[in-house]
């Protein structure tokens, strides 16, 4: 039984990862490429010449020199390499999150179907994407960010608080405890996420907002597809076992 459940998680994770990759290639990757062009000086940010006079010569954007750092982390090149790396990482994330949902189902005894699986996926989206994204929205290249350790600490604290708060609301009977669960969910947002000291950037605000919105919408689709597929596969296995 456990082996079949793990197989269902594997298949659901792969499928959801492929769906996410396709949506990212359509709605997110073009925004990343546009932001990289601005950041590297190959394009000019929106409104760059709004204050230039009619007779003034518009300055050419200077392109920064690229110095190879042997200690820098590996980054995939644009095109096939980037696409392959994105698909691989999305599939790995899909399988990992499917295993987390499976663990929740086994631990709580949650009865999975397509509908309940989609709802479970939506709760996963709220826990791992929406709640952290309220304080740390997905950022484009060139957008300033706080220290990595500070962001990771706040992200994990938010995920744990949100997941625990949702569990309190869903599983506990006393309304006082349910209300306390809501407070636990809101606590990281009240404390606030770490912010960069210098928030100045040449990336247009419209581009950054579109990227954050598209990323969160795609994450929502990913989680709902993941939960629904996992619910369908596991419920189908149960029906086959009952038939036998």
C-alpha positions in Angstrom: 0.0 0.0 0.0 2.7 2.4 1.0 4.6 1.7 -2.2 1.6 2.5 -4.3 1.0 5.8 -2.4 4.6 6.8 -3.0 4.2 6.0 -6.7 1.1 8.2 -6.8 3.1 11.0 -5.2 5.9 10.5 -7.7 3.5 10.6 -10.7 1.5 13.6 -9.4 4.7 15.5 -8.6 6.2 14.9 -12.1 2.9 16.0 -13.8 2.5 19.1 -11.6 6.2 20.0 -12.2 5.7 19.8 -16.0 2.5 21.9 -15.8 4.4 24.5 -13.8 7.3 24.6 -16.2 5.0 25.2 -19.2 3.2 28.0 -17.4 6.5 29.6 -16.4 7.9 29.4 -19.9 4.8 31.3 -21.1 4.2 33.9 -18.4 7.4 34.2 -16.3 10.5 33.5 -18.4 9.9 36.5 -20.8 9.8 38.8 -17.8 13.0 37.4 -16.4 14.7 37.9 -19.8 13.4 41.5 -20.0 14.6 42.2 -16.4 18.1 40.8 -17.2 18.3 43.0 -20.3 17.6 46.1 -18.1 20.0 45.0 -15.3 22.8 44.2 -17.7 22.4 47.5 -19.6 21.1 46.0 -22.8 17.7 47.8 -22.5 16.6 51.0 -20.7 14.1 51.1 -17.9 10.7 52.5 -18.6 10.7 56.3 -18.3 14.4 56.6 -18.6 14.1 59.7 -20.9 11.0 61.2 -19.5 13.0 64.2 -18.1 15.2 64.7 -21.1 14.7 67.9 -23.1 13.7 67.9 -26.7 17.2 69.1 -27.8 19.2 67.1 -25.3 21.3 64.2 -26.4 20.1 61.0 -24.7 23.0 59.2 -23.0 23.7 55.7 -24.1 23.4 53.0 -21.5 26.7 51.7 -20.4 27.1 48.0 -20.3 28.8 46.7 -17.1 32.0 44.7 -17.6 31.6 41.0 -16.7 34.4 39.6 -14.6 34.6 35.8 -14.2 34.6 34.8 -10.6 35.9 31.2 -10.2 34.1 31.1 -6.8 30.7 32.1 -8.1 27.9 29.6 -8.2 27.0 27.9 -11.4 24.2 29.5 -13.4 22.5 27.9 -16.4 22.8 29.7 -19.7 19.8 31.0 -21.6 18.0 28.7 -23.9 18.1 24.9 -23.7 20.3 24.8 -20.6 18.0 27.1 -18.6 14.9 25.4 -19.7 16.2 22.0 -18.8 17.4 23.1 -15.4 14.0 24.8 -14.7 12.0 21.7 -15.7 14.3 19.5 -13.6 14.0 21.7 -10.5 10.2 22.0 -10.9 9.8 18.2 -11.1 12.0 17.7 -8.0 10.0 20.3 -6.2 6.7 18.7 -7.4 7.8 15.3 -6.1 9.0 16.7 -2.8 5.8 18.6 -2.2 3.7 15.6 -3.2 5.5 13.6 -0.6 4.7 16.3 2.0 1.0 16.2 1.1 1.1 12.4 1.2 2.7 12.6 4.7 -0.1 14.9 5.8 -2.7 12.5 4.5 -1.2 9.5 6.2 -0.6 11.4 9.5 -4.1 12.9 9.7 -6.1 10.1 8.0 -7.5 12.6 5.5 -9.8 10.9 3.0 -8.5 12.0 -0.5 -10.5 12.5 -3.6 -10.1 14.9 -6.5 -12.0 17.6 -4.8 -10.4 17.1 -1.3 -7.0 16.8 -2.9 -7.5 20.1 -4.7 -8.5 21.7 -1.4 -5.4 20.2 0.3 -3.3 21.6 -2.5 -4.8 25.0 -2.0 -3.9 24.9 1.6 -0.4 23.9 0.6 -0.3 27.0 -1.7 -1.4 29.2 1.2 1.3 27.7 3.4 4.3 27.5 1.1 3.6 30.3 -1.4 0.9 32.8 -0.5 1.8 33.5 3.1 5.6 33.9 2.5 4.9 35.8 -0.7 3.0 38.5 1.2 6.2 39.5 2.9 8.8 38.3 0.4 7.2 38.4 -3.1 9.0 36.7 -5.9 11.7 39.0 -7.2 13.2 39.6 -10.6 17.0 39.7 -11.2 18.3 43.2 -10.3 15.7 43.8 -7.6 17.3 44.5 -4.2 16.7 42.0 -1.4 17.6 41.6 2.3 20.3 39.2 3.5 19.7 35.6 2.4 19.9 34.2 5.9 17.3 36.7 7.2 15.0 35.9 4.3 15.3 32.1 4.7 14.7 32.4 8.5 11.6 34.5 8.0 10.4 32.2 5.2 10.7 29.0 7.3 9.1 30.7 10.3 6.2 31.8 8.1 5.7 28.4 6.6 5.8 26.7 10.0 3.4 29.2 11.6 1.0 29.1 8.7 0.9 25.3 8.5 0.5 25.0 12.3 -2.2 27.7 12.3 -4.2 26.0 9.5 -3.9 22.7 11.4 -5.3 24.3 14.6 -8.2 25.8 12.7 -9.0 22.6 10.8 -8.5 20.0 13.5 -9.2 21.6 16.9 -12.8 22.0 18.1 -12.6 24.9 20.6 -13.3 28.3 18.9 -10.7 29.9 21.2 -8.0 27.6 19.8 -9.2 28.2 16.3 -8.9 31.9 16.8 -5.5 31.3 18.3 -4.6 29.5 15.1 -5.6 32.6 13.1 -3.3 34.7 15.3 -0.4 32.2 14.7 -0.9 32.6 10.9 -0.9 36.4 11.1 2.0 36.7 13.5 4.9 36.6 10.9 3.1 39.2 8.9 2.7 41.4 11.9 6.4 41.0 12.8 7.3 41.8 9.2 9.7 40.4 6.7 13.3 41.5 6.3 13.7 44.3 3.8 16.8 45.6 2.0 18.5 48.7 3.2 18.6 50.2 -0.3 15.4 49.5 -2.3 16.5 51.4 -5.4 16.4 49.5 -8.7 16.2 50.2 -12.4 13.7 47.4 -12.9 10.3 49.0 -13.8 7.7 48.6 -11.1 5.2 47.3 -13.6 7.5 44.5 -14.6 8.2 43.5 -11.0 4.5 43.5 -10.1 3.6 41.4 -13.1 6.3 38.9 -12.3 5.2 38.6 -8.6 1.5 38.2 -9.7 2.2 35.6 -12.4 4.5 33.6 -10.1 1.9 33.4 -7.4 -0.9 32.5 -9.8 1.3 29.8 -11.4 2.1 28.5 -7.9 -1.6 28.3 -7.1 -2.2 26.3 -10.3 0.7 24.0 -9.5 -0.6 23.2 -6.0 -4.2 22.6 -7.0 -3.1 20.3 -9.9 -0.7 18.5 -7.5 -3.4 17.9 -4.9 -6.1 17.0 -7.4 -3.9 14.5 -9.2 -2.7 13.0 -5.9 -6.3 12.7 -4.8 -7.3 11.1 -8.0 -4.5 8.6 -8.1 -4.8 7.5 -4.4 -8.7 7.3 -4.6 -8.4 5.2 -7.7 -5.9 2.8 -6.0 -8.4 2.4 -3.1 -11.2 1.6 -5.5 -9.0 -1.0 -7.3 -8.1 -2.6 -3.9 -11.8 -2.7 -2.8 -12.7 -4.3 -6.1 -10.2 -7.0 -5.5 
